[in-house]
Each structure stands twice: as C-alpha cells, then as structure tokens.
C-alpha cells in the first residue's frame, strides 16, 4: 500500500477561485456547514496545521493541537475520511479481528491497541469471528476493501487465504494472544504450551497424580490446542496422562465449569484430585459447584484457572491461575504495526511473560 512521505495537508482541498475562495467552499458555506478553513480561522492557525493535527499529530505541539480540537468541537466539525485518504494515499484506519466479544482478555487487547493507535490519529475497526475461521476471513477481506492500513488477528488458526490476502495487499499484520518459536507470523502474545506445562508441573509437585481438564473447544483454536499439548507433555515427563473421560470441552463460562465438575463426580471410580481449567470463568464455576457438592477445596480437589481476572482473587478460596498482561499485548501489537507503517524494521514477534499466581485453590494431594 503506498505511503505518503511529504508533509503537505492530507485533506483534499479545492482549487482556489479568482476571488480567493473555492467554489466548493462557497457551496458548503451556503448550506451552513463548517469547513476546514473555519476551524483554522477559529484556532488561529493555517489549514495545513489543522490537517497536520489529524494526520500527523506528533508534528504539532500540544497547545496547538488542543486549540484546533477545541475549535473543531465548538464548530461541530470533523475531518472527512475519504478526503484524507485521497489526498494522503492513507486511510488512517487499522483493523482487529477477535474471536468473541464476551471475553475480557480480548477486550483489554482491543483497549490497549486502540489507545496506541488513537495517539497517532488512526481509527481502529473491530471485527468478531465467533470462532469461525471463514467469518474471520470475511472480516479481513471487508477491512481490506475499506482500505485498512494494518490488521491484527487473534491466533494462527486461520485459512491460508487470509494471510495470502494480507501478503498480496501488502498490509502489515500481527497475530495476537499466541507466541511460539518458529512461527512465520509476527506473533504478539505468550507461549500457551509453556504456560500450561508450568501449571501442570505445579500440581505434580504437590503430589497430584489424577487429573481432569475442563477446557474450551480445541477445534479451530490453536491457543487451546497448545494448552492441551502443554498439559500432556508435562504429565508424560512423570509417566502420567489424563484419562479420556476426564477431558471435557465446553464454553468459556461458569455454567460449563459447574456442569463439568458434576459430570466428573458422577463417573465410576475415584475422582481426580486436580482439575486444570481453560480459563478463570470455568475454574470459578468448578469452585461454585464444589461448594454445592460439599467438595473441600483444596483438601479434596485442587483447581487452577487462567487469565487472573480480578474476581479470581476474590473467590473463596482465591484461585490459583496464570497472569498475562493482555492490555500490553494490544499496546505492543499496535507499536509493531505503527513501526511497519513508518517503514521501520520490526522484531519477529514479542513474548509477553506469563506468571503463575499460586493461591489457596491448590494444595498438597491428600489422597
């Protein structure tokens, strides 16, 4: 995608008439609509400066930017996006496609990315795939058709056509919430497999030998697949494994956690002594159902979550979980994309630390 490198105004301004005003400006003034020059006059700056405030805010002092924005607010004026794109060959739009709007971890990534882009005058478009790879592809294609300059997608489990379209259109992109050695993509996230290896090793060190896993669906979800792989790898090191009937997949909800524990406790034979959950919501559902069933936590059952939501610390007992700064993922991703738009070389990925928070929902195996 072509990039503008000059400092000329990025708005499409009409050619001046012999009287010093453009015909388009006269026509708009006849309808009472505010135009660029009105904002410039009220702010006491040139039209080029007004343009720069919205296209290259880093080149304008804070005091000037505030005057221009205040003038625009008072006149109820905002820049014409189409005109900006035509004049600067830039759309000043980025996109992000997340799998769901129902999960706080994705909302915080969007928040971090939007804040970083807004500081550079770039608007962030949001798309939701609902965990459907084909819908993610449709969202990306729609964004490309609207001239987005950069895109972020969650995870690597997308149709090859998605990444091929980004390559053909020469649009820089990043993969969020996942990181692995050797990935062909610029991944901004954490090592899901390593994180779940660490959780599993923590439970093994406490003496647990019988495990259950309550986790989100693995289909079309490379992050969940990596987490399950981490559990299996850690257990194999100790000659252990999860019994097939002790592996349950379901929604990322408290209700699923409750149903999963009840189903596990109704199985014949001894129940597991530890349950590894795919996120905090599932784990909190397990804790709530354990209370209903009279199962002592952690004396009879240890439970782990993932995400370290604020409510996890307030649970009774407080939940052992893994903390990841998801807002940082969005912020770092935006910086990578901004560097790419500025023509700067970027690192191949960035691994955000995952930190195990050991709390009272896990303890030594008493069986």
N, C-alpha and C positions, 0 to 999 in steps of 0.2 A: 504494500500500500504506500503510495507516495507520501512523503513528509515535507512540510513546509519549513524551510530553514531561515527565511527572511523575517524581518521584524515589522513588516507592513501590517496595517489593520486587517484583522481576519474577517471583518464584516463586508458583505457585498454592498458597497456604496455606489449610488448612481452617479453618472457623469454630470458635472455642474452645467446649468443653463447659462445663457449670457447674463442673466441677472444675478448669478452667483448662487442660485438655488436649483436643485434638481427638480425635474417635473414630478418625479415620484414623491419627493419630499413635500411639494406643494399639494399633491393629491391627498397624501396622508394627513397633512395638516388640515385640509378641508374637511376631513371626516372627524377631526378632533383627536386622532391617535398620536401618541407620543413617538418621536423618532430619536435616533441616536444623537443627533445634534442638540436636541432639547436637553438630554441628560448631560451632555458635555457642557452646555451653557450653564446649567444649574450648578454643576460641580466645579465650574471654573477651570476646566481642562480642555484639551483638544479631543476631537473624535478618535484620533489614534490612541490616545491614552485610555479612553473608555473601552475601546476594543481590546487593548492590552490587559486591562483588568480582568476580562473574562477569558481571554485566550492564553495569556502568559502572566499570570498573577505574580510569579516570582520576580518579575522585572519591574514591579510597581511597589512603591513604598506603602506601608500600612496606612498611613494617614490619607494618601491619595485614594487608595482602594476603598477605604471607609467612606470618603466623600462621594465617590462615584456610586457605591452601593446604596448609600442613603438617598442620593438624588434619584436613582432608579426606583427605589422603594416609594418615594414621595410621588413620583410621576406614574407609578404602576406600569413600569416598563421592564421588559426582559429581552435578552438578545435572541434574534431569530436563528435557530439552529441550522436551518437549511442554508441561510446566507453565510453563516460561519463556515460550513463545510465547503460551499462553492468557492469562497474566497481564499481559504487556507489549505484546501485539499485535506482537511481533517474534520472528523465528525465530533471529536471530543466526547466520545461515548465508549465505554467499556462494558463488558458483559460477564455475568457469572451464572452458571447453571448448577443448582444444588439438587439433591435427591428429594428433599422434603422441607416443608415449611413448619413442621411440627416438632423439630428438634432444636434445642437451644444451641448445640455445638455448631450448627450451620449458621444460625442467626448471628452468632458472635463473629464468625468469619466474615460474613457479609458486612457487619458493622465496621470491623477493622479495615476492610478493603475500601468501603465507601468513604470513610474518613480520610484515608490517604489519597484517594482519587479526587475528592472534593477540594482538597488543598491545592490541587493543580487544575481546577476548573473542569474536571472530567465527570460526566454523569454516569452512574452505574445502572445498567439494565439487569433485572433479575428474572431468571427462568427456573422452573421447577420440573423435574423429570418424573417425580413419583416412582423412582427406582426403575423406570422403564428406559432401557438403552435407546430404543427407537425414538422415544419422546425427547431424550437428551439431544439426539442428532437433529431432530426437527427444530428444537430451540436454538441450537447453534447455527443452523442454516438460516433461520429467521433473523438472528442477530447479524450475521454476515451480510444478509440482504439489506440491512438497515445501516451498514457502514461502520459497525463497531471496530475499534482500533486494536483491542486486546480482549482476550477471553480467559476466564478461569473455569475449570470444570472439576467436580469432586470425583476423585478416583480414576483409575486407569481402565476400568471395565466398560469401555465404550466401543461401538462399532468402528472398524478401521476407517470407514468413510468419514467419520467425524474428524479424526486427526489429519486425514488426507485433505479434507476441505480447508482446514486451517493452514496446511502447508501450501496448497495451491493459491490461496488468497493472501499468503504471506502475513498472516495475522499472528503476532506473538501470543503464546498461551502458557498457562501453568496448570498443573494438576494439584489439587488441594487435598488435605487430610490423609495423605498417603506419602510414604517415602520408602524407597528400597534401593539397595545397591544395584547398579547396572540398569536402572530404568532409562529408556530412551527419551523420557519426558523431563521437563523441568518441574520436579516434584517439591512441593512445599508442605511438609507435614511431619509425621513421625513414623517410626518403624512399628507397625501394628503387630507384626510377628514377635519382635523382640519384647514389646510391652507385655504381651500375654505369656511369653516364656517367663518373664520376671514374676508375674502374678502367680503362675503355677509353681515356680520354684519356692516362692514364699510359703505356699501351702504345704508343699512336700517337706520343707524344713520344719514345719510344725508337726510333722508326723502323719499327715493325711495320706491315705493310700486308695481311698474310694472316692471318685469324683463324678459330679454331674456338671453338664454345661447347658445353660439356658441362653440362647444367643439368637441374634437376628437371622433372617434367611440368608443363606450363602449364595443363592443364585444371583448372578449379575452384580455381585458385591465383592470386589477384590479386597476391601478392608476387612470384612468379616471372614473371608477365606484365609487371609493372612493370620488373623487372630486365632482361628481354629488350628491352623498349622503350628502356631507357636505353642499352644497347649499340648498338642500331640508330640511335638519334638521334645519338650521339657519332660513329659511323662515317660517317653521312650528311653531317655537317659537313665531313668530309675527302674526300668523294666515294668512300667505301668501303662495303662490305657484306660480310656473311657468306654464303658460298656455301651453298645449301640442304643439300648433303651434309655440310657442316662443322658443322651444327647437330644435336646429338644430345641427346635427352631420356631420362632414366632415373632410377633410385633414388638416394637420397642416401647412397651407400655408396662405400667404397674399391673394391669389386669393379666397380661401374659405371664408375668412373674408369679402371680398368685396361682393361676391355673397350672403352671408348670410344676410348682412345688407340690400341689395337691396330687397331681398325676404321679409324680415320683414317689410320694409316700404311700400310694396305693399299689405300687408294684410289689410282686412277691420277692422275698429275700430281703437281706439287710439293706437299708437305705444308704445313700452316700453320706460321707462325713463332711464334704465340702462341695459347694456349688460355685462355679465360675460363671458370672453373668456378662452379657454383651454390653450392658451399659448400666448406669445408676438407676434408671427407671425400672428396669427388670429386677435389679437387685432389691430395690425398695419394696417392690411387690412381693418378692420372696420373704423379706423380713416381716411384712404385714401378715402374710398367710401363716408364717411360722408362729406368730403370736396367736392367731386363731386356732391353730392346731396344737398349741401347747409345746412347741419345739423350742428348747432353750438355745439361744444364740449368745456366745459361740460354743457353749459346753457340748451341745449335741450336733450342731451344724455350723460350719464356718461359711460365710458368704462374702463374695467380692463383687464390686461393680467396676464401672469405667466412666470417666469424664470429670469426677469430683464436682458435681453440682453443689450449689450452696445447701440444698436440702439434705444432701448426703451427710454433711457434718452435723445436722440437727436430728438425724434419725436416732432411734433408740433400739439397739445400740448404734453409735456412729459407724458409718460404713467405711470399710477398707476399700480403697479404689485407686485409680490411676489418674493423676492430674496432668492435663495438657492445656497450655495456653492457646485456646482456639482463636482468640482475637489476634494474637501475634501471628498466627498462620495467615489470616487475611491481610494484615498490615504488611508482612514480609512479601506476600504474593503481589500486592499492589506495587511495592517498590521494585520487584523484579520486572514487572510489566512496564512500569514507567521508565526504567533503565533501558529496556528494549526499544521503547518508543523514542527515546533520546539517542538511540544508536550506540549505546554502551554495551559492552560485553557483560553477560550475567553469568553467575555461577550455575553449575548444573545441579540445581536442587538445593534445598535447605532443610536440615533435620531439626525440628523443634524437640526439646527434651521432653520425655515422659517420666514423671516422678511418682513412685509408689507411695501412697499415703496409708500407712498402717494404723488402723483404728480398732475399736472393740468388737467389730463383727467377725473377726478372725481370731482363733486361739488354738492352743495345742489340741491334737486329737485325743479324746478321752476314751475311745473305743479300742 
